[in-house]
Amino acid sequence: MPTRRRLNGSYFIAAIAALASLVGCRQESRIPSRPPTSVRLATVTRVQTSDDALRYSASIIPYAQVELAFRTSGYVTGVKQVMGADGRIRDIGTGDYVENGTVLAHVRLEDMENQVAQAQAQLDQAVAQHAQADQDFGRAKVLFLTQSLTKPDYDQSEQRFNSTLASVDNAKAALRQAELSLGDSDLKAPFSGFVLNRFIELGSLVSPSSAAFKIADISSAKATFGVPDYALSRVRLGQRLSIALQDDVTPFVGRVTSISPSADPRDRVFAIEVTIANESGRLKPGMIASLGLGESLRTSDPSVPLSAIVPYPSEPGRFAVMVAQERAGKLTASLRAVQLGETHESSIAVVGVQPGEKVIAVGAQLLTDGEAIEVVP
């Protein structure tokens, strides 16, 4: 009997232990899984770097700039009208964009029309005189052949014929010039660009010696600067140069399009012009930019933020990044070993990732390979 009781007790203890283990498993299954870690991502990019160079300051000027003036004198009777920022109609002025051929202003037409009429009358008179001289010269020829006219009288008739013919040609030229002046009563933009200044008002008396408008084409811009003779060997026509504005971190790339063959006699420097595409209009005339001579632009390895670099587990001295990858509809962190390169301010060049991939820039140190992540702005 005691033995049987001990056996029953053993079975009872074993049953209780098994039941406890089942309960424990059920309790462990109720423990919630770890939520995704919140991270911030950055895109792998390539950056352009440049070697050391002599630095210079350059002035930005328009690709083309011209002062417009009327070819004839007269009173301004019209200035092009545009819609202002306040919704009101106003005369065109500084900062307005004009297309090639736009009529900017015109002078009083009556003055030009009178000049055309006067030139036409002078031509008619010259033609009439020439017609009379032609008839006289024709009769003189007949009389001279029959020896009824002396040689001096014949020469005089021929001279008058030639003189009136020249008068007709002169009157025709004067008429064409008057017609051109009539056409030039409208002052037109010779190219598309921005109005820099307007010097006339409605009713102003203008002349060919006074400018009416100043316009500039800034679809391209020029950076002008001067270099001494010892730096002239570092620049050549067609050379690509990186140009940066003082308040803009994104550089422009232009080409050298002009090198002065002689130095300025005052400061002994050679003038250089670099032409830059300016479709965005970010370059404005009068801006100051900086550039370097002797530098060569080169594209670096893919670049990631410094905060994305983490130590590679179990391998001291090696580094890695966490690449965001989608698996089964969820974002996870994938550990990838990389080789470090040059640093560029807050980023570093690496080998092992491709441009366009997403790496974890904030929160990478808290992650393990394959862990779920959640992207926050």
FILUMBA-241468 format. One record per residue (C-alpha): x negated, y, z negated; residue in one letter. Coordinates in steps of 0.2 Angstrom, whole numbers, plus 5000, padded with zeros to 4 digits. Example, Ala and Ser with C-alpha at 12.3 -4.5 7.8 and 13.67 -1.06 7.14 Angstrom:
2
NODE    u    v    w r
NODE 4938 4978 4961 A
NODE 4932 4995 4964 S
***
This chain:
377
NODE    u    v    w r
NODE 5000 5000 5000 M
NODE 4987 5013 4996 P
NODE 4978 5009 5012 T
NODE 4994 5011 5022 R
NODE 4997 5028 5014 R
NODE 4980 5034 5018 R
NODE 4982 5029 5036 L
NODE 4999 5038 5037 N
NODE 4991 5053 5029 G
NODE 4977 5053 5042 S
NODE 4990 5052 5056 Y
NODE 5000 5066 5049 F
NODE 4984 5077 5048 I
NODE 4980 5073 5066 A
NODE 4997 5077 5071 A
NODE 4997 5094 5062 I
NODE 4980 5098 5070 A
NODE 4986 5094 5087 A
NODE 5001 5105 5084 L
NODE 4990 5119 5078 A
NODE 4979 5118 5093 S
NODE 4995 5119 5104 L
NODE 5001 5134 5095 V
NODE 4984 5143 5096 G
NODE 4984 5140 5115 C
NODE 5001 5147 5117 R
NODE 4996 5162 5106 Q
NODE 4980 5165 5116 E
NODE 4990 5164 5132 S
NODE 5000 5179 5126 R
NODE 4984 5190 5124 I
NODE 4986 5203 5138 P
NODE 4972 5203 5152 S
NODE 4960 5218 5152 R
NODE 4967 5233 5162 P
NODE 4957 5240 5177 P
NODE 4943 5252 5173 T
NODE 4946 5270 5179 S
NODE 4932 5276 5191 V
NODE 4928 5289 5204 R
NODE 4922 5285 5221 L
NODE 4910 5293 5233 A
NODE 4907 5290 5251 T
NODE 4890 5285 5257 V
NODE 4883 5298 5269 T
NODE 4867 5302 5279 R
NODE 4859 5319 5276 V
NODE 4847 5329 5286 Q
NODE 4830 5334 5279 T
NODE 4816 5344 5285 S
NODE 4798 5345 5282 D
NODE 4789 5360 5274 D
NODE 4789 5375 5285 A
NODE 4785 5394 5285 L
NODE 4801 5402 5279 R
NODE 4808 5418 5288 Y
NODE 4823 5429 5286 S
NODE 4834 5432 5302 A
NODE 4848 5444 5307 S
NODE 4863 5437 5315 I
NODE 4868 5447 5331 I
NODE 4882 5443 5344 P
NODE 4878 5433 5359 Y
NODE 4884 5448 5370 A
NODE 4888 5465 5365 Q
NODE 4893 5480 5375 V
NODE 4900 5498 5374 E
NODE 4914 5502 5386 L
NODE 4916 5519 5394 A
NODE 4928 5525 5408 F
NODE 4920 5528 5425 R
NODE 4929 5545 5427 T
NODE 4934 5559 5416 S
NODE 4952 5561 5410 G
NODE 4965 5561 5396 Y
NODE 4969 5544 5387 V
NODE 4988 5541 5390 T
NODE 4988 5523 5383 G
NODE 4980 5511 5371 V
NODE 4983 5493 5370 K
NODE 4996 5489 5356 Q
NODE 4995 5474 5345 V
NODE 5004 5467 5330 M
NODE 4996 5471 5313 G
NODE 4995 5461 5298 A
NODE 5009 5471 5290 D
NODE 5021 5467 5305 G
NODE 5019 5484 5313 R
NODE 5014 5488 5330 I
NODE 4998 5498 5331 R
NODE 4983 5502 5342 D
NODE 4970 5489 5345 I
NODE 4955 5491 5334 G
NODE 4941 5484 5324 T
NODE 4942 5465 5321 G
NODE 4955 5462 5335 D
NODE 4951 5448 5348 Y
NODE 4954 5452 5366 V
NODE 4953 5440 5381 E
NODE 4943 5443 5397 N
NODE 4952 5456 5408 G
NODE 4963 5463 5394 T
NODE 4967 5482 5398 V
NODE 4961 5491 5382 L
NODE 4966 5509 5387 A
NODE 4970 5519 5402 H
NODE 4968 5538 5407 V
NODE 4981 5549 5416 R
NODE 4985 5542 5433 L
NODE 4990 5558 5441 E
NODE 4972 5564 5441 D
NODE 4965 5549 5450 M
NODE 4980 5549 5462 E
NODE 4976 5567 5467 N
NODE 4958 5563 5471 Q
NODE 4964 5548 5482 V
NODE 4976 5560 5491 A
NODE 4962 5573 5493 Q
NODE 4950 5560 5500 A
NODE 4964 5554 5512 Q
NODE 4967 5572 5519 A
NODE 4948 5574 5521 Q
NODE 4948 5558 5531 L
NODE 4962 5563 5542 D
NODE 4954 5579 5546 Q
NODE 4938 5571 5550 A
NODE 4946 5558 5561 V
NODE 4955 5573 5571 A
NODE 4939 5582 5573 Q
NODE 4931 5567 5579 H
NODE 4945 5563 5592 A
NODE 4943 5580 5599 Q
NODE 4924 5579 5600 A
NODE 4926 5562 5608 D
NODE 4937 5570 5622 Q
NODE 4925 5584 5624 D
NODE 4910 5572 5626 F
NODE 4919 5562 5638 G
NODE 4922 5577 5650 R
NODE 4904 5582 5647 A
NODE 4898 5566 5654 K
NODE 4908 5567 5670 V
NODE 4903 5585 5673 L
NODE 4885 5581 5669 F
NODE 4885 5567 5682 L
NODE 4892 5579 5695 T
NODE 4879 5592 5690 Q
NODE 4893 5604 5685 S
NODE 4886 5605 5667 L
NODE 4869 5609 5661 T
NODE 4858 5598 5650 K
NODE 4859 5609 5635 P
NODE 4878 5610 5635 D
NODE 4878 5591 5637 Y
NODE 4867 5588 5622 D
NODE 4877 5600 5612 Q
NODE 4893 5590 5616 S
NODE 4884 5574 5611 E
NODE 4878 5581 5595 Q
NODE 4895 5587 5590 R
NODE 4902 5569 5594 F
NODE 4889 5561 5583 N
NODE 4892 5574 5569 S
NODE 4910 5571 5568 T
NODE 4908 5552 5568 L
NODE 4896 5554 5553 A
NODE 4910 5565 5545 S
NODE 4923 5551 5547 V
NODE 4911 5538 5539 D
NODE 4908 5550 5525 N
NODE 4926 5553 5522 A
NODE 4930 5534 5522 K
NODE 4917 5532 5509 A
NODE 4924 5546 5499 A
NODE 4942 5538 5500 L
NODE 4935 5521 5495 R
NODE 4927 5529 5480 Q
NODE 4943 5538 5475 A
NODE 4952 5522 5476 E
NODE 4939 5513 5465 L
NODE 4941 5528 5452 S
NODE 4960 5525 5453 L
NODE 4957 5507 5449 G
NODE 4945 5511 5435 D
NODE 4959 5521 5426 S
NODE 4962 5505 5417 D
NODE 4947 5501 5405 L
NODE 4946 5482 5404 K
NODE 4937 5470 5393 A
NODE 4922 5462 5403 P
NODE 4923 5446 5393 F
NODE 4932 5438 5378 S
NODE 4927 5444 5361 G
NODE 4931 5454 5346 F
NODE 4932 5473 5345 V
NODE 4919 5480 5334 L
NODE 4923 5499 5336 N
NODE 4936 5510 5344 R
NODE 4930 5528 5348 F
NODE 4946 5535 5356 I
NODE 4963 5540 5352 E
NODE 4979 5543 5362 L
NODE 4976 5560 5370 G
NODE 4957 5560 5369 S
NODE 4947 5568 5383 L
NODE 4935 5554 5389 V
NODE 4921 5555 5401 S
NODE 4908 5542 5408 P
NODE 4895 5548 5395 S
NODE 4906 5544 5380 S
NODE 4909 5526 5374 A
NODE 4927 5521 5371 A
NODE 4925 5503 5364 F
NODE 4912 5492 5358 K
NODE 4916 5473 5359 I
NODE 4905 5458 5355 A
NODE 4906 5440 5360 D
NODE 4902 5429 5345 I
NODE 4908 5412 5352 S
NODE 4889 5410 5351 S
NODE 4877 5420 5340 A
NODE 4859 5424 5339 K
NODE 4847 5424 5325 A
NODE 4833 5436 5328 T
NODE 4817 5437 5317 F
NODE 4799 5441 5320 G
NODE 4783 5431 5317 V
NODE 4765 5436 5316 P
NODE 4752 5429 5329 D
NODE 4746 5415 5318 Y
NODE 4763 5408 5317 A
NODE 4767 5409 5335 L
NODE 4760 5392 5339 S
NODE 4774 5384 5328 R
NODE 4788 5390 5340 V
NODE 4792 5385 5358 R
NODE 4806 5388 5370 L
NODE 4820 5375 5367 G
NODE 4814 5370 5350 Q
NODE 4828 5365 5337 R
NODE 4828 5375 5321 L
NODE 4839 5373 5305 S
NODE 4847 5390 5300 I
NODE 4855 5393 5283 A
NODE 4866 5407 5277 L
NODE 4863 5413 5259 Q
NODE 4880 5408 5253 D
NODE 4883 5392 5263 D
NODE 4875 5376 5260 V
NODE 4879 5368 5277 T
NODE 4865 5373 5289 P
NODE 4867 5377 5307 F
NODE 4856 5370 5321 V
NODE 4851 5381 5335 G
NODE 4838 5382 5349 R
NODE 4824 5395 5353 V
NODE 4830 5404 5368 T
NODE 4818 5419 5369 S
NODE 4800 5423 5363 I
NODE 4794 5440 5366 S
NODE 4778 5440 5376 P
NODE 4771 5455 5367 S
NODE 4770 5460 5348 A
NODE 4780 5475 5342 D
NODE 4767 5490 5341 P
NODE 4774 5495 5324 R
NODE 4773 5480 5314 D
NODE 4763 5468 5325 R
NODE 4776 5454 5325 V
NODE 4783 5444 5340 F
NODE 4802 5444 5342 A
NODE 4811 5427 5342 I
NODE 4829 5423 5346 E
NODE 4838 5407 5342 V
NODE 4855 5404 5350 T
NODE 4868 5395 5339 I
NODE 4885 5388 5343 A
NODE 4898 5398 5333 N
NODE 4915 5390 5338 E
NODE 4921 5391 5320 S
NODE 4916 5410 5318 G
NODE 4907 5407 5302 R
NODE 4892 5417 5309 L
NODE 4896 5436 5308 K
NODE 4885 5450 5316 P
NODE 4874 5458 5302 G
NODE 4873 5442 5291 M
NODE 4856 5437 5284 I
NODE 4850 5419 5287 A
NODE 4834 5410 5283 S
NODE 4825 5397 5293 L
NODE 4808 5388 5294 G
NODE 4795 5386 5308 L
NODE 4786 5370 5310 G
NODE 4799 5360 5302 E
NODE 4806 5345 5310 S
NODE 4824 5339 5307 L
NODE 4826 5320 5303 R
NODE 4840 5310 5297 T
NODE 4837 5301 5280 S
NODE 4843 5284 5274 D
NODE 4861 5282 5268 P
NODE 4863 5294 5252 S
NODE 4873 5291 5236 V
NODE 4876 5301 5221 P
NODE 4862 5299 5207 L
NODE 4876 5294 5195 S
NODE 4880 5279 5206 A
NODE 4863 5270 5202 I
NODE 4864 5257 5189 V
NODE 4851 5244 5183 P
NODE 4851 5227 5191 Y
NODE 4856 5214 5178 P
NODE 4843 5203 5172 S
NODE 4830 5210 5183 E
NODE 4820 5225 5176 P
NODE 4814 5237 5188 G
NODE 4827 5234 5201 R
NODE 4843 5245 5204 F
NODE 4860 5242 5211 A
NODE 4876 5251 5215 V
NODE 4894 5246 5213 M
NODE 4903 5245 5229 V
NODE 4922 5247 5229 A
NODE 4930 5232 5239 Q
NODE 4948 5227 5241 E
NODE 4952 5209 5237 R
NODE 4969 5201 5237 A
NODE 4976 5219 5237 G
NODE 4966 5225 5222 K
NODE 4951 5235 5221 L
NODE 4936 5227 5213 T
NODE 4918 5232 5209 A
NODE 4905 5222 5219 S
NODE 4887 5223 5213 L
NODE 4874 5226 5227 R
NODE 4856 5228 5225 A
NODE 4848 5243 5233 V
NODE 4830 5251 5236 Q
NODE 4828 5269 5231 L
NODE 4821 5283 5242 G
NODE 4820 5301 5241 E
NODE 4831 5312 5230 T
NODE 4840 5327 5238 H
NODE 4847 5338 5224 E
NODE 4861 5327 5216 S
NODE 4860 5313 5228 S
NODE 4847 5299 5232 I
NODE 4843 5290 5248 A
NODE 4845 5271 5246 V
NODE 4843 5255 5257 V
NODE 4857 5242 5256 G
NODE 4873 5251 5259 V
NODE 4880 5258 5275 Q
NODE 4887 5276 5279 P
NODE 4906 5276 5276 G
NODE 4906 5263 5262 E
NODE 4913 5268 5245 K
NODE 4903 5267 5229 V
NODE 4908 5270 5211 I
NODE 4900 5287 5206 A
NODE 4908 5289 5189 V
NODE 4910 5274 5178 G
NODE 4898 5262 5186 A
NODE 4888 5259 5170 Q
NODE 4903 5252 5162 L
NODE 4908 5239 5175 L
NODE 4903 5221 5179 T
NODE 4902 5212 5195 D
NODE 4920 5208 5201 G
NODE 4929 5218 5188 E
NODE 4945 5226 5194 A
NODE 4945 5245 5195 I
NODE 4957 5260 5197 E
NODE 4952 5275 5207 V
NODE 4956 5292 5199 V
NODE 4954 5309 5207 P
***
